[in-house]
Amino acid sequence: MAWWGKLIGGAMGFMLGGPLGALLGGSIGHQFDSGLRRKGGVFAAADQERIQAAFFTATFSVMGHLAKADGRVSEHEIQTARNLMQQMHLNQAQQKAAIELFDQGKDSDFPLEEVLHQFRNECHRRTTLLRMFLEIQVQAALADGRMDPAENRILLYIAEVLGFDRAQVEHLIDFVAGAATGQRPGHQVQSLEDAYKVLGVAPDSDDAQVKKAYRRLMNQHHPDKLVAKGMPEEMVKLATEKTQEIRSAWERVRDHRAAQH
């Protein structure tokens, strides 16, 4: 929460600038000091805190934009945003800022392209971090149990700007859908089909391919690694839950295969 404390405390040396800075500033109603020292065209910053602020800002504003893609924001989509806030254990001020960012994302003049380009640059094109952001947006799009064509188009556009292709988006959709439909209390994967979707491998893949996919996903979602790359610490629980989903899927597939031998 260090980045948030410095933001509210007025130590605005890591102010983002650009569209993300404007969104974040608007969400907290803070008048930024224009006299702060600049470096490289944006305010001088602690790099890690800049990335965390950018991730927070982009996550909720783009989620709001995606929710409005089909012309209306459903209660499921609103609840998904609220659930994310709860998972992050946001305090009252942070929740207010997140809600305001979500609402700004719904505006017809929301600068999606500019926000995505700045976010990618702020993350220094760190693939693991960008993938986690995209995964959260996929989760939001699937909040009502289906993928609207308009939402799918925006997701593909988001992916393209961030450096991902259609196949990677489809894999993320399978991953999120498999985890969402296959969970039981304690993160148990309900069906073998869901488990394979979560791992992103076909049922006829050999054991080595399955294990490789499992290890790759665990590495991509490792909470400590994500935080080290700039994911806000508030999202650690979200990343931890995803590793539990991946491990549960792996154990389901592994046990099934062992029983076949």
C-alpha positions as CSV (number, residue, x, y, z in Angstrom):
1,M,0.0,0.0,0.0
2,A,3.1,2.2,-0.1
3,W,2.1,3.8,-3.4
4,W,-1.3,4.7,-2.1
5,G,0.0,6.2,1.1
6,K,2.4,8.4,-0.8
7,L,-0.3,9.4,-3.2
8,I,-2.7,10.5,-0.5
9,G,0.0,11.9,1.7
10,G,0.9,14.4,-1.0
11,A,4.3,13.0,-1.9
12,M,3.4,13.2,-5.5
13,G,6.9,12.7,-7.0
14,F,5.7,9.6,-8.7
15,M,2.6,11.2,-10.3
16,L,2.0,9.4,-13.5
17,G,1.0,12.2,-15.8
18,G,-0.8,11.4,-19.1
19,P,-4.2,9.9,-19.3
20,L,-3.6,7.5,-16.4
21,G,-2.5,10.4,-14.2
22,A,-5.6,12.4,-15.2
23,L,-7.9,9.4,-14.4
24,L,-6.2,8.8,-11.0
25,G,-6.2,12.5,-10.2
26,G,-9.9,12.7,-11.0
27,S,-10.7,9.6,-8.9
28,I,-9.2,11.0,-5.7
29,G,-10.0,14.7,-6.3
30,H,-6.4,15.6,-5.6
31,Q,-4.9,18.8,-7.0
32,F,-1.5,17.8,-8.1
33,D,1.4,20.2,-7.6
34,S,2.4,21.3,-11.1
35,G,5.7,22.5,-9.6
36,L,7.0,19.0,-8.9
37,R,10.3,18.1,-10.5
38,R,9.8,16.4,-13.9
39,K,12.0,13.7,-15.4
40,G,11.7,12.4,-18.9
41,G,8.4,14.1,-19.6
42,V,6.6,12.7,-16.5
43,F,6.9,13.4,-12.8
44,A,10.0,11.8,-11.2
45,A,9.1,8.6,-9.5
46,A,9.9,5.5,-7.6
47,D,9.6,3.0,-10.5
48,Q,7.8,0.3,-8.6
49,E,5.2,2.7,-7.1
50,R,4.5,4.2,-10.6
51,I,3.8,0.8,-11.9
52,Q,1.5,-0.1,-9.0
53,A,-0.4,3.2,-9.4
54,A,-0.7,2.6,-13.2
55,F,-1.9,-1.0,-12.7
56,F,-4.6,0.1,-10.2
57,T,-5.7,2.9,-12.4
58,A,-5.8,1.0,-15.6
59,T,-7.5,-2.1,-14.1
60,F,-10.6,-0.4,-12.8
61,S,-11.0,2.2,-15.6
62,V,-10.6,-0.3,-18.4
63,M,-12.9,-2.7,-16.5
64,G,-15.6,0.0,-16.5
65,H,-15.1,0.6,-20.3
66,L,-15.4,-3.1,-21.0
67,A,-18.5,-3.4,-18.8
68,K,-20.2,-0.7,-21.0
69,A,-19.2,-2.4,-24.3
70,D,-22.6,-4.0,-24.9
71,G,-24.4,-0.8,-24.1
72,R,-25.3,-1.5,-20.5
73,V,-23.5,-2.4,-17.3
74,S,-25.0,-5.5,-15.7
75,E,-25.2,-6.2,-12.0
76,H,-22.9,-9.1,-12.5
77,E,-20.2,-6.8,-13.9
78,I,-20.6,-4.3,-11.1
79,Q,-20.4,-7.2,-8.6
80,T,-17.2,-8.4,-10.3
81,A,-15.6,-5.0,-9.7
82,R,-16.8,-5.1,-6.1
83,N,-15.5,-8.6,-5.6
84,L,-12.1,-7.5,-6.9
85,M,-12.1,-4.6,-4.4
86,Q,-12.9,-7.0,-1.6
87,Q,-10.1,-9.4,-2.7
88,M,-7.7,-6.5,-2.6
89,H,-8.9,-5.4,0.9
90,L,-9.2,-1.8,-0.3
91,N,-10.0,0.7,2.4
92,Q,-12.9,3.1,2.1
93,A,-10.8,5.8,0.3
94,Q,-9.4,3.2,-2.2
95,Q,-12.8,1.7,-2.9
96,K,-14.1,5.2,-3.6
97,A,-11.3,5.8,-6.0
98,A,-11.7,2.4,-7.7
99,I,-15.5,3.1,-8.2
100,E,-14.7,6.5,-9.6
101,L,-12.2,5.0,-12.0
102,F,-14.8,2.3,-13.1
103,D,-17.3,5.1,-13.7
104,Q,-14.8,7.2,-15.7
105,G,-14.1,4.1,-17.9
106,K,-17.8,4.0,-18.8
107,D,-17.7,7.5,-20.3
108,S,-18.1,7.7,-24.1
109,D,-14.9,9.7,-24.5
110,F,-12.8,7.3,-22.4
111,P,-9.3,7.3,-24.1
112,L,-8.8,3.6,-24.2
113,E,-6.0,3.5,-26.7
114,E,-4.0,6.2,-24.9
115,V,-4.5,4.5,-21.5
116,L,-3.4,1.1,-22.9
117,H,-0.3,2.5,-24.5
118,Q,0.7,4.4,-21.4
119,F,0.0,1.4,-19.2
120,R,2.2,-0.8,-21.4
121,N,5.0,1.7,-21.3
122,E,4.7,2.2,-17.5
123,C,5.0,-1.6,-17.1
124,H,8.1,-1.6,-19.3
125,R,6.3,-4.3,-21.4
126,R,6.7,-6.9,-18.6
127,T,4.7,-9.7,-20.2
128,T,3.7,-11.4,-16.9
129,L,2.3,-8.3,-15.5
130,L,0.4,-7.3,-18.7
131,R,-1.0,-10.9,-18.9
132,M,-2.3,-10.6,-15.4
133,F,-4.0,-7.3,-16.3
134,L,-5.6,-8.9,-19.4
135,E,-6.7,-11.9,-17.4
136,I,-8.5,-9.7,-14.9
137,Q,-10.3,-8.0,-17.9
138,V,-11.3,-11.4,-19.3
139,Q,-12.7,-12.3,-15.9
140,A,-14.7,-9.1,-15.9
141,A,-16.1,-9.8,-19.4
142,L,-17.2,-13.3,-18.3
143,A,-18.8,-12.0,-15.1
144,D,-22.3,-12.7,-16.5
145,G,-21.4,-16.1,-17.7
146,R,-21.1,-15.2,-21.4
147,M,-18.8,-13.3,-23.8
148,D,-20.6,-10.6,-25.6
149,P,-19.3,-9.9,-29.2
150,A,-18.7,-6.3,-28.3
151,E,-16.7,-7.3,-25.2
152,N,-14.8,-9.8,-27.2
153,R,-13.8,-7.1,-29.8
154,I,-12.6,-4.8,-27.1
155,L,-10.6,-7.6,-25.4
156,L,-8.9,-8.5,-28.7
157,Y,-8.0,-4.8,-29.1
158,I,-6.7,-4.6,-25.6
159,A,-4.6,-7.7,-26.2
160,E,-3.2,-6.3,-29.5
161,V,-2.1,-3.1,-27.9
162,L,-0.5,-4.9,-25.0
163,G,1.3,-7.3,-27.3
164,F,-0.8,-10.5,-27.2
165,D,-2.5,-12.3,-30.1
166,R,-5.9,-13.9,-30.5
167,A,-4.7,-17.4,-29.5
168,Q,-3.5,-16.0,-26.2
169,V,-6.8,-14.3,-25.6
170,E,-8.7,-17.5,-26.3
171,H,-6.5,-19.4,-23.9
172,L,-7.2,-16.8,-21.2
173,I,-10.9,-17.1,-21.9
174,D,-10.7,-20.9,-21.5
175,F,-8.5,-20.5,-18.4
176,V,-11.0,-18.1,-16.7
177,A,-14.1,-20.0,-17.8
178,G,-12.7,-23.3,-16.7
179,A,-11.8,-22.0,-13.3
180,A,-15.1,-20.2,-12.9
181,T,-17.4,-23.1,-13.9
182,G,-15.3,-25.8,-12.2
183,Q,-14.8,-24.5,-8.7
184,R,-16.1,-26.1,-5.6
185,P,-15.5,-24.9,-2.0
186,G,-11.8,-25.1,-1.4
187,H,-11.0,-24.5,-5.1
188,Q,-11.7,-28.1,-6.3
189,V,-12.0,-28.4,-10.0
190,Q,-15.3,-30.0,-10.8
191,S,-14.7,-31.7,-14.1
192,L,-11.7,-33.1,-16.0
193,E,-12.7,-30.9,-19.0
194,D,-12.6,-27.8,-16.8
195,A,-9.2,-28.9,-15.5
196,Y,-7.7,-29.2,-19.0
197,K,-9.2,-25.7,-19.9
198,V,-7.5,-24.2,-16.9
199,L,-4.2,-25.7,-17.8
200,G,-4.6,-24.8,-21.5
201,V,-3.8,-28.2,-22.8
202,A,-5.7,-30.8,-24.8
203,P,-6.7,-34.1,-23.2
204,D,-4.5,-36.0,-25.6
205,S,-1.4,-34.0,-24.6
206,D,1.4,-36.2,-23.1
207,D,2.4,-36.0,-19.4
208,A,5.4,-33.8,-20.1
209,Q,3.3,-31.2,-22.0
210,V,0.8,-31.1,-19.2
211,K,3.5,-30.7,-16.5
212,K,5.2,-28.0,-18.6
213,A,1.9,-26.1,-18.9
214,Y,1.3,-26.3,-15.2
215,R,4.7,-25.0,-14.3
216,R,4.5,-22.2,-16.8
217,L,1.1,-21.1,-15.4
218,M,2.3,-21.3,-11.8
219,N,5.3,-19.2,-12.7
220,Q,3.1,-16.6,-14.4
221,H,0.8,-16.3,-11.4
222,H,3.3,-16.5,-8.6
223,P,2.2,-13.7,-6.2
224,D,5.7,-12.7,-5.1
225,K,7.0,-12.5,-8.7
226,L,4.0,-10.4,-9.8
227,V,4.4,-8.0,-6.9
228,A,8.2,-7.8,-7.6
229,K,7.3,-6.8,-11.2
230,G,4.9,-4.1,-10.1
231,M,1.5,-5.6,-9.3
232,P,-0.1,-3.7,-6.4
233,E,0.4,-5.7,-3.1
234,E,-3.3,-5.4,-2.6
235,M,-3.8,-7.9,-5.4
236,V,-1.7,-10.7,-3.7
237,K,-4.8,-12.6,-2.6
238,L,-6.2,-12.5,-6.2
239,A,-2.9,-14.0,-7.5
240,T,-2.8,-16.6,-4.7
241,E,-6.3,-17.8,-5.5
242,K,-5.4,-18.2,-9.1
243,T,-2.4,-20.4,-8.2
244,Q,-4.8,-22.5,-6.1
245,E,-7.0,-22.9,-9.1
246,I,-4.1,-23.9,-11.3
247,R,-2.8,-26.4,-8.7
248,S,-6.3,-27.9,-8.3
249,A,-6.6,-28.4,-12.0
250,W,-3.1,-30.0,-12.2
251,E,-4.0,-32.4,-9.4
252,R,-7.3,-33.3,-11.1
253,V,-5.6,-34.2,-14.3
254,R,-2.6,-35.9,-12.7
255,D,-4.8,-38.1,-10.5
256,H,-7.0,-39.0,-13.5
257,R,-4.0,-40.0,-15.6
258,A,-2.4,-42.0,-12.7
259,A,-5.7,-44.0,-12.4
260,Q,-5.6,-44.9,-16.1
261,H,-2.2,-46.6,-15.8
